[in-house]
């Protein structure tokens, strides 16, 4: 962390700005049209997120047949596997 801080400080000093002379711009006043633009940008952002989600679902859909959420009957499990399951349940409690 200190190395990063020192490097950043050196870059800022080399650029001619010091930490004390940083000027901040005043933001827009209350009641401006910023809230309307935020609503529009929020809607656009939601649409982008939704399209990205749909793209990810299309990409991952090829793995859907590998996922089985139903329980495996005890008859198909070996003794060591059932013992491991019992032990992990005891550890969780």
Number of C-alpha atoms within 10 A of each C-alpha: 5 7 8 9 10 11 11 12 15 14 13 13 12 10 9 9 14 13 9 6 8 8 8 6 6 6 6 9 8 8 8 9 10 12 11 11 11 11 11 12 12 12 12 12 12 12 12 12 12 12 12 12 12 12 12 11 12 11 10 10 11 9 9 9 7 8 7 8 6 6 6 9 7 10 8 9 11 9 11 9 12 14 12 11 12 12 11 11 10 9 8 7 5
